[in-house]
Amino acid sequence: MRNGFGCILAYDVAAFIDSALQLASHLANVGDAKTLVIHPASTTHQQLTDEEQLSARVNKEMLRVSIGYEHIDDIKEDFTIAFEKIKEIN
């Protein structure tokens, strides 16, 4: 970011929220400027064995979120709605 910094967060979740998100994109390219969500175990780390993934601190429940340039209120709303959808399913 030009006058600031970006952010990547990692969360362990029981269900995939990527299908419930509207604003964030589900992509493996974490170099984009928009908010992205990836599932490392099936994308960036898929070539590793389960043991190697755990050694790299990647598990099957993990999602990585790369915060982008969208307004923070829009990002928060997108995730709030997605987590509510997960609660309804579980």
C-alpha positions in Angstrom: 0.0 0.0 0.0 1.3 3.4 -0.9 1.2 5.2 2.4 0.5 2.3 4.7 0.6 -1.4 4.9 -1.4 -4.4 4.0 -2.6 -7.2 6.2 -2.9 -11.0 5.9 -4.8 -12.8 8.6 -5.2 -16.6 9.1 -8.2 -18.2 10.7 -9.2 -21.8 11.6 -12.8 -22.3 10.8 -15.0 -25.4 10.9 -16.8 -24.6 7.6 -15.6 -22.8 4.6 -16.8 -19.2 4.6 -15.5 -18.4 1.1 -18.7 -19.5 -0.6 -20.7 -17.2 1.8 -18.6 -14.1 1.1 -19.9 -11.6 -1.5 -17.1 -9.0 -1.5 -14.0 -11.0 -0.9 -12.7 -13.2 -3.7 -11.6 -16.8 -3.4 -8.3 -16.8 -5.2 -4.8 -18.2 -4.7 -3.2 -14.9 -5.8 -2.4 -13.1 -2.6 -0.6 -10.3 -4.4 -3.9 -8.6 -5.6 -5.0 -5.3 -4.2 -8.6 -6.5 -3.4 -9.6 -8.6 -0.4 -8.9 -12.3 -1.0 -9.6 -15.5 0.8 -7.6 -18.7 0.2 -7.7 -22.2 1.6 -3.9 -22.9 1.8 -4.3 -26.7 2.3 -6.0 -27.1 -1.1 -4.3 -24.3 -3.0 -0.8 -22.8 -2.1 0.2 -25.8 0.0 -1.6 -28.6 -1.8 1.6 -30.2 -3.1 2.8 -30.9 0.5 2.0 -33.9 2.6 -0.2 -33.5 5.7 2.9 -33.6 7.9 4.6 -31.0 5.8 1.5 -28.8 5.9 1.3 -29.0 9.7 5.1 -28.2 9.9 4.3 -25.1 7.8 1.5 -24.3 10.3 -1.2 -25.0 7.7 -4.2 -27.2 8.6 -7.3 -28.2 6.7 -9.5 -25.7 8.6 -7.3 -22.7 7.9 -8.4 -19.8 5.7 -6.0 -16.9 4.9 -7.5 -13.5 4.3 -5.5 -10.8 2.5 -7.2 -7.5 3.4 -7.5 -5.3 0.3 -8.4 -1.7 -0.6 -12.1 -1.9 -0.1 -13.6 0.2 2.7 -13.1 -1.6 6.1 -16.8 -1.3 6.9 -17.7 -3.2 3.7 -15.1 -5.9 4.5 -16.4 -6.3 8.1 -20.0 -6.5 6.9 -19.1 -9.2 4.3 -17.5 -11.3 7.0 -20.2 -10.7 9.5 -22.8 -11.9 7.1 -20.7 -15.0 6.1 -20.2 -16.0 9.7 -23.9 -15.6 10.4 -24.6 -18.0 7.4 -22.2 -20.5 8.9 -24.0 -20.3 12.3 -27.3 -21.1 10.5 -25.7 -24.2 8.9 -24.1 -25.5 12.1 
